[in-house]
Amino acid sequence: MERKKNKQPKLHIKRGDTVKVLSGDDKGKSGKVLSVNLEKRRAIVEGLNMVTKHVKPTAANPQGGIEKKEAAIHVSNLMLIDPKTGEATRTGRKPGENGKLVRYSKKTGEVING
C-alpha cells in the first residue's frame, strides 16, 4: 500500500507571525508575515526585502513611476520569534488538547497560538 503524499506542506510559520531573518541583505531584522506561498515555500514579510518596481502609466495610475514593495523570502531563511519571550526559537508540532497538531516553542516548550 502506497503512502499518500501531503498536498499542502506544513511550514513552521504562518501569516501574522513575527519572524527574524537569518540570512540575506536583511539579516537580523524582524517583521510580521503578510502572506505565505506554500507551493514555492516563500513568505512576504512586512518592510523587509524591499525591491523597486517600475510601473507603467495606466488609466488607474496615470502618473506611473517607481514603487517600492516587499519581495518574497524563502521560509528556510526565517525563524519564528516566540511571542512570550521575544527571542527567535525553533518550533515543533505535538498533539493539542483536541487532538489537532499545535506548534510549540522548542526553547520554552509553550504552545504558540495563531
C-alpha positions in Angstrom: 0.0 0.0 0.0 1.4 3.4 -1.0 1.5 6.3 1.3 -0.5 9.4 0.4 1.6 12.5 -0.1 0.6 15.6 1.7 -0.7 18.0 -0.9 -0.2 21.1 1.3 3.1 21.1 3.2 3.1 22.3 6.8 5.5 25.2 7.4 6.9 26.5 10.7 5.5 30.0 10.0 2.0 31.3 9.3 0.5 34.6 8.2 0.5 37.0 11.2 3.6 35.6 12.9 6.6 37.7 13.8 9.8 36.4 12.3 13.5 37.1 12.2 15.6 36.9 9.0 18.5 34.6 9.3 20.4 35.4 6.1 20.5 37.8 3.2 20.6 41.6 3.0 18.1 42.0 5.8 19.8 39.5 8.2 18.9 40.2 11.8 15.8 42.3 11.1 12.3 41.2 12.1 8.8 41.8 10.8 5.3 40.5 10.5 4.5 37.8 7.9 1.9 39.3 5.4 1.4 36.1 3.3 2.9 32.7 2.7 3.1 30.8 -0.6 3.0 27.1 0.2 3.9 25.8 -3.3 7.1 27.9 -3.5 7.8 27.8 0.3 8.2 31.6 0.4 6.8 34.3 2.6 6.4 38.1 2.3 7.5 39.9 5.4 6.3 43.5 6.2 9.0 46.1 5.4 11.8 43.5 4.6 13.4 42.5 1.3 12.2 45.7 -0.5 12.6 45.8 -4.2 11.9 48.7 -6.7 9.3 48.0 -9.4 8.9 50.3 -12.4 5.2 50.8 -13.0 3.8 51.9 -16.4 1.2 54.6 -16.5 -2.3 53.2 -16.7 -5.8 54.7 -16.6 -6.0 53.9 -12.9 -2.5 55.2 -12.2 -1.8 57.9 -14.9 1.5 59.0 -13.2 3.2 55.6 -13.2 6.7 55.8 -11.6 8.9 53.7 -9.4 7.3 51.8 -6.4 9.0 50.0 -3.5 7.4 46.8 -2.4 8.2 43.7 -0.4 9.6 40.6 -2.2 9.3 37.0 -1.1 11.9 35.4 1.2 12.4 31.6 1.4 11.0 30.2 4.7 14.3 28.5 5.4 15.8 32.0 6.0 13.1 32.9 8.5 12.8 31.9 12.2 9.8 32.4 14.4 10.0 34.9 17.3 8.4 33.5 20.4 5.6 35.9 21.4 6.2 35.4 25.1 10.0 35.8 25.3 10.6 37.9 22.2 13.5 35.7 21.1 13.9 33.6 18.0 13.0 29.9 18.5 12.7 26.7 16.6 9.3 25.2 16.5 7.9 21.7 16.8 4.5 20.1 16.5 2.6 18.0 19.1 -1.0 16.9 19.6 -3.0 19.5 21.4 -6.0 19.2 23.7 -8.5 18.3 21.0 -6.1 16.0 19.1 -5.1 18.6 16.5 -1.4 19.3 16.0 -0.3 22.6 17.6 3.0 24.4 17.2 5.2 24.8 20.3 8.4 26.7 21.1 11.4 24.3 21.4 13.1 26.9 23.6 10.4 27.3 26.2 8.1 24.3 25.4 5.0 26.5 25.4 2.3 26.3 22.8 2.3 29.1 20.1 -1.2 30.4 19.3 -2.0 31.5 15.8 
